[in-house]
Amino acid sequence: MSSVNRENSSSADKSNVTAPVSATQRVYSALREQIIRAVIAPGERLKVEALKVQLETGTTPIREALSLLTSDQLVERIDQRGFRAASASKAHFQEILLLRCQLEDIALRKSISDGDSAWEERLVLSHHRLSQASRDNIDEFETLHKAFHLALIDACGSPILLKFCDQLYDLNIRYRFIAGKSTGYAKRDVTKEHDSILAAVIARDADNASGNLARHYITTGEFLTGQLGNSLNDR
């Protein structure tokens, strides 16, 4: 084998090696999931020394991860005294809901206008995977549920808009976990709601698709607002 071929082979081998997850990224992912799923309660102090023991890492990765989570609005800095999980209130939830409806309306309409057949195929596939998922497997369901909602808008052509929508999705889902489980939620036919959104999008009916998506969010929002009364004080 020539030196050039050996060099190319070596480069190819390196490109196939998965880069190790940094300590900061590992801590960030772990804390992010715990906060979104309300394992860490709103307003709970995040003490660096305790987190070092829990996550088996050093001070620097903890502080770097907490700073990243502050940018995500999942953590709040307490002056010079440290960090805490972001607080929660009905007013904050209503603001998130309003922004989701407004921003995703823009993104959805743009995707319907500009999305190609490849986008449609990705969207249909993501919907199929979600429809087959069991709610008993919470990790799989949450992953596929988010994938479907982001697939609806990922042909909008605006990375900044998509980033905002992604962040708002996570902030919104956090409130669902804060509200907790309820048998009343199961009375909704959420699968049918997803079906109606998809059908309108595939038909390129922007007004109907936007209306279906907004009703889907507002219905969830109204239900969760009622549930939140049992979970936190409105501030």
N, C-alpha and C positions, 0 to 999 in steps of 0.2 A: 504494500500500500504506500502511495506517495505521501510526502509530508503534507501536501495540500489536502489530500483525502483524509489523512489522519486528523488534521486540524478541523476539517468540516465535520467529521464523525464525532470528534470531541465536543464541538459546539452543539451538535444536535443532541448528544447525550445530556449535556448540561441543560438544554432548553426543555428536556422532558422531565427533569427533576423538579418536583414541587418545592417551592421555596418554603422554608420553615416559618411557622407563625411566630411573630415576635411576642415577647412577654407582654408588651403594651397592648397588642391586638387581642391576645388571649384574655387579658383582664377586662378590656373594653367590651368584648363580646359577652363575657360572663355577666358583668354588671348590667349591661344593656338589657339582656334577657330578663334578669331578675327584677329590674325596675319596670320594664314594660309589662311583665306578667304579675306585677304587684306583690312579688315575693318580698321585695323591699318596699315598705309602705311609703306613701307620699309624706315628705317632710322628715323622714328618718335620717338621722345623722350617719354619715359615711366616714368612719374613723379609720385613718390610714393604718394604724397599728393593728387594728382588728382585721382589716382586709388583707394585710400582709400574711397573717396566719391562715385565714380562710382560703386565700387563693395561692398560698405558698409561693410568694414572690417578694421582690424588694420594694422599697419606697418609690423609686423613680417610675417603674411601670404603673404603679397605682395612681400617682399624681398625674402622669401623662394621660392615662385612661379617663380619669375624672375630668380633666380639662376638655378632652374630646366630647365627653358626655354633656358637659356644660354647653358646648356649641350645639349639641343636638336638642337642647332644652329638656333633657332628662335629669340633669343634676344642676343644683344651684350652689354658687359659692357664698359662704357666710362670712362676708368681710374678710378678716384675717384669721377667722376661727376654724376654717375648714370647709367641708362640703356636706350637702344633704341631698336626698332624692327630691326632685322637683315637687313642689306643692301641687295640690289639685283642688279644683272647685267647679261648681256647675257653670259659673261664668266663663271659666277657662275652656271647659268642654264645649260650650256653645260657640265660642270664638273659633275653636278648631273646626267644628262642624260647618260653620259659615264659610270659612276659608276653603275647606275641602270642596264644598259645593261650587264655589265660585271658580277656583283654580282648575278643578277637574272638568268643569264645563268647558273652559277654554281649551284644555288639552284634548278632551274627547272630540270636540267639534273639529279641531285641527287634524286629529288622527283620522277621523272619518273622511275629511276632505282630501288628505294627502297620503293616507296609508295605502300600500300596494297589496298585491295578492299574498306576498310572503308574510306581511303583517297579519292579514286575515287568517292565514293558516296557523300562525303562532297563537293567535287569540283563540281560535277554535280548539286547538290542542290544549291550551291552558284551561279552558272551560271544561273540556272532557275530563282532564285529570282531576279537577276540583269536584266534578259531579260524581266521580268514582271514589273519592276520599271519604273515610269514616271520621265523624266528629269524635269518636272515641280515641283516635290517635291524634291528640291535640297538636303535636309538633308537625306532623305531616299536613294536617288540615290547615293550620295557620300559614305554613309556607306556601301551599297551593292557593289559598284564598288571596294572599297578598299578590302572588304571581298573576292571578287572573285580573285583579283590579289594576295592577300596573300595566299589564298587557293591553288593556283597553285604551290606554293613553300613550303608549310608548312610540307611536308614530307621529307625535306632535312636532318633532323636530327641534325641541327646546330642552337641552340638558338642564338648564337652570330651573325651568318649570317642573321638570320631572323630579329634580332633587327636592324641591319644596313639597311636591305631592307625596313623595316617598316619606319624608319626615312627618308630614301631617298624618299619613296613614299610621305610622308607629305611635304618634301621640294619641290618636283616636283609639287605637286598639288597647292602649294602656288603660283607658277609662273603662273599656269592656271588662278587663280583668279586675279593675278596682270595684266595679259594680257587682262582680261575682256571677255565679250561675243562677238561673231562674227557670222554672218550668214554663213560665209565661212566654219566654223567648221561643220555645220550641213550637208554639202554636202558629208561628209565621211559616209560610212556605218560602224560605229564603232561596231554595233551589229554583223555584219558579220565577222569582225576582231576577236571579242571575240569567235565567233563560231569556226573559223578556228584554233584558239589556242587550244580550248578545244578538238576539234576532234583529233588533232595531239597528244595531251597529252594522251587521252584515248586509242589511237592506240599505245601508247608507242614509238612514233616516235620522239626521242629526237632532232634530227637535224631539222626536220620540225617544231616542236613545238618551239624550240629556235629561229629559223628564223622568224616565224610568230610573236612571242612576240617582238623580236628586231625591226621588221618593224613597228609594232604597236606603239612602243615607239618613234622610229625615225621619223615616219610620224607626230606624235603629236608634237615632238620636233621641227621639221622644221617649222610647222605651228605656234607654239607659239613663236619661235624666230622672225618670221616676225611681229607678233603682239606686241612683247615686245618693238619694236622700237618706238611704239607710247606711251609706258607706263613708260619707264625709260631710262636714259642715260647709255650707255655702259661705264663701268669704269674698 
